[in-house]
Amino acid sequence: MCMKSLFQVFILFAAFGYAAHGQQLCSVATSDAPKAIGPYSQAIKAGGFVYTSGQIGLSPVTNALAGDDISAQTHQALDNLKAVLSAAGSDMRQVVKVTVYLKDLNDYAKVNDIYKEYFPEMKPARSAVQVNRLPKDALVEIECVAVMPGKN
């Protein structure tokens, strides 16, 4: 079993464990980020954490990609994450883990330059991987896990 699969199993067990012990799982939705383009939530709050779904560079206003370049799409994906975290009652300063999916790993440096604008203080743990294809043929998708303030 690969490491990502182990992490996903851990997250599922953690979420079900909280539910089994009377902890509530809460779906997060905001119109300030694009609606989910499949059968999933923008984020889930569980056990003092916010687990976001991946955000691509879709504009919540037009529901189209913010541009055809990595810079515009990265800014929009991170703005979407900020909006989802805000709707959940958290923010970028509370992020503990980020996963970045890139269509082309050659864009890594450009993404890093933009990324550090959104995380100027605490730098969360992060993974970045190249993938074959992303939803809507986006160039980047970013997801994160954040702590709920007052819960750490």
N, CA, C and O of each residue as an XYZ file, in Angstrom:
608
protein
N       0.855     -1.167      0.000
C       0.000      0.000      0.000
C       0.901      1.230      0.000
O       1.832      1.302      0.803
N       0.652      2.197     -0.875
C       1.501      3.386     -0.961
C       1.224      4.321      0.209
O       0.205      4.203      0.888
N       2.152      5.256      0.434
C       2.045      6.172      1.578
C       0.789      7.035      1.502
O       0.131      7.260      2.518
N       0.452      7.521      0.302
C      -0.742      8.342      0.191
C      -1.968      7.541      0.595
O      -2.854      8.062      1.272
N      -2.028      6.278      0.187
C      -3.161      5.433      0.559
C      -3.214      5.223      2.066
O      -4.295      5.231      2.656
N      -2.057      5.037      2.692
C      -2.027      4.888      4.144
C      -2.536      6.150      4.831
O      -3.279      6.078      5.810
N      -2.125      7.319      4.304
C      -2.586      8.580      4.881
C      -4.100      8.701      4.736
O      -4.784      9.114      5.673
N      -4.629      8.337      3.553
C      -6.065      8.419      3.338
C      -6.809      7.472      4.273
O      -7.862      7.830      4.801
N      -6.279      6.275      4.486
C      -6.900      5.328      5.414
C      -6.881      5.906      6.823
O      -7.872      5.809      7.547
N      -5.754      6.510      7.219
C      -5.654      7.127      8.541
C      -6.708      8.220      8.702
O      -7.378      8.292      9.732
N      -6.854      9.065      7.690
C      -7.829     10.152      7.757
C      -9.243      9.580      7.882
O     -10.043     10.069      8.680
N      -9.551      8.552      7.098
C     -10.882      7.950      7.185
C     -11.136      7.364      8.562
O     -12.202      7.580      9.139
N     -10.158      6.617      9.106
C     -10.332      6.057     10.438
C     -10.475      7.156     11.482
O     -11.281      7.044     12.405
N      -9.685      8.220     11.332
C      -9.778      9.333     12.283
C     -11.167      9.965     12.215
O     -11.785     10.233     13.245
N     -11.650     10.200     11.002
C     -12.965     10.818     10.847
C     -14.062      9.917     11.401
O     -14.944     10.387     12.120
N     -14.017      8.619     11.072
C     -15.036      7.703     11.583
C     -14.908      7.529     13.087
O     -15.913      7.357     13.777
N     -13.698      7.571     13.601
C     -13.483      7.477     15.044
C     -14.139      8.633     15.771
O     -14.775      8.445     16.808
N     -13.982      9.836     15.223
C     -14.621     10.999     15.831
C     -16.128     10.860     15.770
O     -16.820     11.163     16.742
N     -16.651     10.397     14.621
C     -18.092     10.237     14.485
C     -18.611      9.182     15.456
O     -19.685      9.338     16.037
N     -17.852      8.121     15.625
C     -18.276      7.039     16.507
C     -18.272      7.469     17.971
O     -19.011      6.904     18.778
N     -17.465      8.442     18.322
C     -17.391      8.919     19.699
C     -18.203     10.186     19.920
O     -17.918     10.958     20.835
N     -19.200     10.397     19.096
C     -20.109     11.514     19.297
C     -19.601     12.827     18.736
O     -20.256     13.855     18.905
N     -18.455     12.825     18.074
C     -17.961     14.046     17.461
C     -18.684     14.254     16.140
O     -18.947     13.304     15.402
N     -18.993     15.481     15.860
C     -19.749     15.788     14.656
C     -18.824     16.086     13.483
O     -17.832     16.800     13.629
N     -19.155     15.539     12.329
C     -18.510     15.904     11.082
C     -19.376     16.982     10.447
O     -20.594     16.836     10.352
N     -18.743     18.059     10.016
C     -19.503     19.188      9.490
C     -18.993     19.548      8.107
O     -17.804     19.811      7.928
N     -19.885     19.560      7.135
C     -19.544     19.952      5.771
C     -19.428     21.474      5.695
O     -20.194     22.198      6.331
N     -18.472     21.945      4.916
C     -18.246     23.378      4.738
C     -18.585     23.741      3.303
O     -18.176     23.052      2.369
N     -19.327     24.815      3.128
C     -19.663     25.301      1.791
C     -19.674     26.820      1.797
O     -20.176     27.442      2.732
N     -19.119     27.410      0.750
C     -19.140     28.853      0.598
C     -19.283     29.212     -0.870
O     -18.773     28.509     -1.743
N     -19.975     30.304     -1.136
C     -20.092     30.789     -2.517
C     -18.863     31.604     -2.911
O     -18.740     32.025     -4.061
N     -17.950     31.828     -1.960
C     -16.721     32.574     -2.242
C     -15.638     31.698     -2.875
O     -14.552     32.180     -3.197
N     -15.936     30.426     -3.049
C     -15.063     29.485     -3.761
C     -15.959     28.705     -4.719
O     -17.169     28.626     -4.511
N     -15.374     28.131     -5.762
C     -16.212     27.375     -6.711
C     -16.943     26.225     -6.035
O     -16.417     25.583     -5.127
N     -18.156     25.980     -6.492
C     -18.899     24.819     -6.005
C     -18.139     23.559     -6.377
O     -17.420     23.528     -7.375
N     -18.301     22.529     -5.575
C     -17.689     21.239     -5.879
C     -18.185     20.767     -7.244
O     -19.370     20.879     -7.557
N     -17.267     20.239     -8.048
C     -17.649     19.784     -9.387
C     -17.897     18.276     -9.416
O     -17.871     17.648    -10.475
N     -18.135     17.718     -8.250
C     -18.433     16.298     -8.117
C     -19.149     16.068     -6.801
O     -19.521     17.024     -6.121
N     -19.345     14.811     -6.435
C     -20.072     14.479     -5.197
C     -19.162     14.544     -3.967
O     -18.852     13.515     -3.366
N     -18.741     15.737     -3.602
C     -17.883     15.929     -2.436
C     -18.112     17.327     -1.870
O     -18.739     18.172     -2.510
N     -17.602     17.561     -0.671
C     -17.718     18.855     -0.003
C     -16.489     19.704     -0.288
O     -15.420     19.179     -0.600
N     -16.644     21.011     -0.181
C     -15.477     21.895     -0.303
C     -14.497     21.622      0.835
O     -13.284     21.738      0.663
N     -15.029     21.263      1.984
C     -14.201     20.892      3.134
C     -15.075     20.166      4.150
O     -16.303     20.215      4.098
N     -14.397     19.490      5.074
C     -15.047     18.834      6.206
C     -14.323     19.262      7.471
O     -13.093     19.260      7.527
N     -15.095     19.629      8.483
C     -14.525     19.900      9.808
C     -14.729     18.650     10.655
O     -15.829     18.103     10.735
N     -13.633     18.209     11.289
C     -13.699     17.024     12.146
C     -12.577     17.084     13.164
O     -11.421     17.323     12.815
N     -12.924     16.866     14.425
C     -11.916     16.729     15.471
C     -10.965     17.896     15.602
O      -9.789     17.694     15.903
N     -11.437     19.110     15.387
C     -10.574     20.278     15.542
C      -9.741     20.600     14.314
O      -8.872     21.470     14.363
N      -9.999     19.907     13.213
C      -9.277     20.156     11.967
C     -10.244     20.465     10.837
O     -11.423     20.116     10.897
N      -9.731     21.126      9.806
C     -10.455     21.346      8.553
C      -9.679     20.617      7.467
O      -8.484     20.852      7.288
N     -10.354     19.738      6.748
C      -9.770     18.993      5.635
C     -10.399     19.533      4.362
O     -11.582     19.301      4.109
N      -9.623     20.250      3.556
C     -10.200     20.819      2.342
C     -10.094     19.849      1.182
O      -9.185     19.021      1.119
N     -11.036     19.967      0.273
C     -10.909     19.293     -1.016
C      -9.926     20.105     -1.844
O      -9.668     21.273     -1.553
N      -9.388     19.481     -2.868
C      -8.470     20.197     -3.739
C      -9.166     21.350     -4.437
O     -10.311     21.234     -4.876
N      -8.455     22.465     -4.533
C      -8.973     23.631     -5.230
C      -8.133     23.862     -6.478
O      -6.905     23.911     -6.416
N      -8.807     24.002     -7.602
C      -8.124     24.385     -8.823
C      -8.380     25.873     -9.046
O      -9.095     26.505     -8.268
N      -7.811     26.422    -10.082
C      -7.914     27.862    -10.309
C      -9.197     28.323    -10.951
O      -9.172     29.169    -11.845
N     -10.327     27.781    -10.512
C     -11.630     28.217    -11.019
C     -12.086     29.477    -10.305
O     -11.993     29.576     -9.081
N     -12.570     30.423    -11.061
C     -13.175     31.616    -10.476
C     -14.556     31.246     -9.930
O     -15.344     30.611    -10.631
N     -14.858     31.634     -8.688
C     -16.198     31.336     -8.161
C     -17.287     32.159     -8.853
O     -18.467     31.822     -8.765
N     -16.902     33.223     -9.534
C     -17.862     34.090    -10.223
C     -18.215     33.525    -11.601
O     -19.389     33.430    -11.959
N     -17.193     33.153    -12.366
C     -17.425     32.700    -13.742
C     -17.460     31.187    -13.883
O     -17.937     30.670    -14.893
N     -16.963     30.475    -12.884
C     -16.812     29.023    -12.919
C     -15.925     28.567    -14.079
O     -16.057     27.449    -14.577
N     -15.020     29.456    -14.497
C     -14.039     29.145    -15.531
C     -12.650     29.309    -14.923
O     -12.484     29.997    -13.915
N     -11.659     28.679    -15.533
C     -10.295     28.844    -15.053
C      -9.906     30.318    -15.103
O     -10.267     31.039    -16.033
N      -9.165     30.752    -14.084
C      -8.796     32.158    -13.950
C      -7.858     32.623    -15.055
O      -7.703     33.827    -15.261
N      -7.250     31.723    -15.746
C      -6.342     32.046    -16.842
C      -5.770     30.757    -17.378
O      -6.069     29.674    -16.875
N      -4.949     30.876    -18.395
C      -4.366     29.669    -18.960
C      -2.911     29.493    -18.562
O      -2.205     28.652    -19.118
N      -2.461     30.297    -17.590
C      -1.070     30.189    -17.130
C      -1.028     29.767    -15.661
O      -1.999     29.928    -14.921
N       0.102     29.231    -15.266
C       0.254     28.688    -13.908
C       0.109     29.762    -12.838
O      -0.418     29.480    -11.761
N       0.557     30.977    -13.101
C       0.486     32.042    -12.096
C      -0.957     32.391    -11.747
O      -1.326     32.416    -10.573
N      -1.767     32.659    -12.758
C      -3.169     33.015    -12.514
C      -3.913     31.880    -11.823
O      -4.688     32.117    -10.896
N      -3.682     30.652    -12.268
C      -4.390     29.518    -11.677
C      -3.930     29.247    -10.241
O      -4.739     28.858     -9.399
N      -2.644     29.447     -9.955
C      -2.147     29.233     -8.592
C      -2.732     30.269     -7.643
O      -3.189     29.924     -6.553
N      -2.720     31.537     -8.047
C      -3.324     32.583     -7.211
C      -4.793     32.252     -6.928
O      -5.241     32.346     -5.785
N      -5.537     31.866     -7.962
C      -6.960     31.589     -7.775
C      -7.173     30.371     -6.890
O      -8.056     30.385     -6.033
N      -6.383     29.318     -7.079
C      -6.527     28.119     -6.240
C      -6.272     28.460     -4.775
O      -7.001     28.001     -3.896
N      -5.245     29.260     -4.507
C      -4.946     29.646     -3.125
C      -6.003     30.596     -2.565
O      -6.339     30.514     -1.384
N      -6.528     31.492     -3.391
C      -7.635     32.353     -2.944
C      -8.868     31.509     -2.614
O      -9.579     31.795     -1.651
N      -9.114     30.483     -3.404
C     -10.234     29.581     -3.130
C     -10.033     28.851     -1.805
O     -10.973     28.708     -1.023
N      -8.802     28.387     -1.550
C      -8.509     27.733     -0.266
C      -8.760     28.692      0.893
O      -9.367     28.313      1.895
N      -8.297     29.929      0.759
C      -8.527     30.936      1.807
C     -10.016     31.092      2.093
O     -10.428     31.158      3.251
N     -10.820     31.151      1.036
C     -12.265     31.318      1.197
C     -12.894     30.122      1.908
O     -13.741     30.296      2.784
N     -12.487     28.923      1.540
C     -13.031     27.721      2.174
C     -12.618     27.667      3.645
O     -13.438     27.370      4.514
N     -11.355     27.954      3.917
C     -10.898     27.960      5.320
C     -11.645     29.010      6.127
O     -12.032     28.750      7.266
N     -11.851     30.179      5.563
C     -12.593     31.234      6.256
C     -14.024     30.785      6.568
O     -14.522     31.013      7.671
N     -14.675     30.156      5.607
C     -16.039     29.656      5.823
C     -16.078     28.602      6.921
O     -17.091     28.437      7.602
N     -14.967     27.892      7.088
C     -14.886     26.853      8.125
C     -14.532     27.429      9.491
O     -14.633     26.735     10.503
N     -14.113     28.713      9.527
C     -13.720     29.326     10.794
C     -12.227     29.218     11.054
O     -11.789     29.346     12.197
N     -11.446     28.987     10.022
C      -9.998     28.889     10.148
C      -9.359     29.862      9.162
O     -10.053     30.689      8.570
N      -8.061     29.773      8.983
C      -7.382     30.638      8.012
C      -6.032     30.041      7.635
O      -5.635     28.997      8.152
N      -5.343     30.708      6.738
C      -4.078     30.196      6.201
C      -2.997     30.061      7.282
O      -2.089     29.242      7.139
N      -3.080     30.839      8.342
C      -2.087     30.744      9.432
C      -2.234     29.455     10.227
O      -1.328     29.074     10.968
N      -3.366     28.785     10.077
C      -3.638     27.553     10.821
C      -3.336     26.298     10.003
O      -3.525     25.186     10.497
N      -2.872     26.453      8.767
C      -2.623     25.312      7.886
C      -1.401     24.538      8.366
O      -0.343     25.116      8.617
N      -1.560     23.224      8.490
C      -0.459     22.368      8.940
C       0.101     21.490      7.817
O       1.241     21.035      7.905
N      -0.684     21.247      6.765
C      -0.229     20.369      5.675
C      -0.877     20.804      4.372
O      -2.078     21.069      4.319
N      -0.074     20.873      3.328
C      -0.549     21.246      1.994
C      -0.076     20.182      1.003
O       1.039     19.672      1.108
N      -0.928     19.861      0.053
C      -0.529     19.013     -1.063
C      -0.802     19.788     -2.343
O      -1.908     20.281     -2.565
N       0.229     19.887     -3.186
C       0.140     20.594     -4.463
C       0.276     19.567     -5.577
O       1.239     18.802     -5.618
N      -0.689     19.560     -6.472
C      -0.667     18.687     -7.636
C      -0.409     19.570     -8.864
O      -1.174     20.494     -9.141
N       0.665     19.279     -9.589
C       1.043     20.075    -10.747
C       0.939     19.262    -12.025
O       1.334     18.097    -12.063
N       0.416     19.871    -13.055
C       0.391     19.236    -14.372
C       1.810     19.114    -14.913
O       2.138     18.146    -15.598
N       2.659     20.111    -14.598
C       4.039     20.128    -15.081
C       4.961     20.563    -13.941
O       4.892     21.705    -13.487
N       5.807     19.670    -13.489
C       6.709     19.967    -12.383
C       7.706     21.082    -12.734
O       8.360     21.622    -11.841
N       7.826     21.422    -13.989
C       8.653     22.562    -14.377
C       8.073     23.880    -13.861
O       8.773     24.892    -13.826
N       6.797     23.874    -13.459
C       6.155     25.066    -12.891
C       6.402     25.211    -11.390
O       5.907     26.151    -10.767
N       7.152     24.299    -10.818
C       7.391     24.256     -9.368
C       7.908     25.594     -8.822
O       7.394     26.083     -7.816
N       8.901     26.185     -9.459
C       9.478     27.449     -8.971
C       8.467     28.587     -9.034
O       8.392     29.395     -8.108
N       7.694     28.663    -10.102
C       6.678     29.713    -10.219
C       5.625     29.567     -9.126
O       5.211     30.551     -8.513
N       5.197     28.323     -8.887
C       4.207     28.068     -7.838
C       4.787     28.449     -6.472
O       4.094     29.055     -5.655
N       6.042     28.101     -6.222
C       6.679     28.455     -4.948
C       6.700     29.957     -4.712
O       6.445     30.410     -3.596
N       7.002     30.740     -5.756
C       7.045     32.197     -5.614
C       5.693     32.755     -5.185
O       5.634     33.673     -4.368
N       4.622     32.214     -5.721
C       3.272     32.649     -5.357
C       2.880     32.083     -3.996
O       2.316     32.792     -3.162
N       3.176     30.825     -3.779
C       2.825     30.112     -2.544
C       3.338     30.856     -1.310
O       2.614     31.003     -0.325
N       4.592     31.325     -1.364
C       5.170     31.971     -0.174
C       4.491     33.299      0.155
O       4.615     33.783      1.280
N       3.771     33.904     -0.803
C       2.980     35.103     -0.513
C       1.809     34.763      0.412
O       1.388     35.597      1.213
N       1.289     33.553      0.301
C       0.124     33.128      1.067
C       0.504     32.532      2.420
O      -0.344     32.394      3.301
N       1.770     32.183      2.582
C       2.274     31.619      3.837
C       3.544     32.375      4.252
O       4.631     31.798      4.265
N       3.406     33.678      4.594
C       4.599     34.486      4.889
C       5.252     34.163      6.228
O       6.446     34.408      6.402
N       4.505     33.626      7.164
C       5.054     33.357      8.497
C       5.364     31.875      8.639
O       6.441     31.419      8.256
N       4.435     31.140      9.179
C       4.601     29.700      9.375
C       4.478     28.994      8.039
O       3.502     29.182      7.312
N       5.462     28.188      7.724
C       5.443     27.407      6.486
C       4.939     26.002      6.825
O       5.625     25.256      7.523
N       3.743     25.632      6.338
C       3.220     24.297      6.651
C       4.023     23.197      5.955
O       4.740     23.450      4.987
N       3.890     21.995      6.459
C       4.456     20.833      5.771
C       3.788     20.754      4.397
O       2.635     21.153      4.232
N       4.527     20.235      3.418
C       3.964     20.235      2.067
C       4.532     19.110      1.225
O       5.686     18.707      1.376
N       3.693     18.621      0.341
C       4.106     17.696     -0.716
C       3.721     18.343     -2.028
O       2.710     19.041     -2.113
N       4.530     18.111     -3.058
C       4.196     18.586     -4.402
C       4.528     17.462     -5.374
O       5.630     16.913     -5.361
N       3.560     17.133     -6.211
C       3.744     16.033     -7.153
C       3.220     16.433     -8.529
O       2.322     17.265     -8.655
N       3.801     15.823     -9.547
C       3.303     16.003    -10.904
C       2.265     14.923    -11.180
O       2.439     13.762    -10.810
N       1.190     15.326    -11.833
C       0.126     14.390    -12.193
C      -0.120     14.463    -13.693
O       0.266     15.427    -14.354
N      -0.757     13.446    -14.207
C      -1.019     13.382    -15.640
C      -2.087     14.376    -16.081
O      -1.961     15.016    -17.124
N      -3.152     14.498    -15.264
C      -4.264     15.365    -15.648
C      -5.034     15.781    -14.412
O      -5.136     15.024    -13.447
N      -5.577     16.992    -14.445
C      -6.386     17.521    -13.349
C      -7.782     17.865    -13.868
O      -7.976     18.022    -15.073
N      -8.761     17.984    -12.952
C     -10.116     18.354    -13.386
C     -10.106     19.644    -14.216
O      -9.353     20.575    -13.929
N     -10.928     19.680    -15.218
C     -11.079     20.829    -16.119
C      -9.771     21.201    -16.811
O      -9.609     22.322    -17.293
N      -8.839     20.246    -16.853
C      -7.517     20.453    -17.456
C      -6.758     21.602    -16.801
O      -5.997     22.314    -17.457
N      -6.975     21.770    -15.507
C      -6.245     22.785    -14.746
C      -4.761     22.447    -14.720
O      -4.362     21.311    -14.977
N      -3.954     23.450    -14.407
C      -2.511     23.273    -14.319
C      -2.050     22.969    -12.897
O      -0.955     22.444    -12.696
N      -2.887     23.299    -11.907
C      -2.525     23.100    -10.512
C      -3.781     22.833     -9.686
O      -4.850     23.373     -9.971
N      -3.641     22.002     -8.673
C      -4.692     21.759     -7.676
C      -4.008     21.733     -6.322
O      -2.943     21.137     -6.163
N      -4.634     22.389     -5.339
C      -4.026     22.502     -4.014
C      -5.074     22.164     -2.955
O      -6.203     22.653     -3.000
N      -4.677     21.317     -2.000
C      -5.539     20.965     -0.868
C      -4.747     21.162      0.413
O      -3.517     21.226      0.394
N      -5.463     21.259      1.528
C      -4.749     21.430      2.790
C      -5.535     20.866      3.969
O      -6.718     20.540      3.872
N      -4.823     20.768      5.076
C      -5.402     20.435      6.369
C      -5.024     21.588      7.301
O      -3.862     21.990      7.366
N      -6.011     22.110      8.013
C      -5.769     23.233      8.931
C      -6.363     22.918     10.298
O      -7.310     22.141     10.425
N      -5.792     23.532     11.295
C      -6.298     23.431     12.654
C      -7.401     24.479     12.837
O      -7.319     25.586     12.304
N      -8.415     24.113     13.587
C      -9.415     25.108     13.969
C      -8.828     25.935     15.110
O      -8.340     25.362     16.084
N      -8.860     27.272     15.016
C      -8.295     28.092     16.098
C      -8.882     27.703     17.454
O     -10.082     27.465     17.591
N      -8.012     27.647     18.435
C      -8.431     27.275     19.782
C      -8.515     25.784     20.005
O      -8.824     25.344     21.113
N      -8.246     24.986     18.969
C      -8.354     23.526     19.075
C      -6.980     22.856     19.111
O      -6.906     21.638     19.271
N      -5.893     23.615     18.967
C      -4.569     23.004     18.942
C      -3.999     23.090     20.298
O      -2.877     22.636     20.525
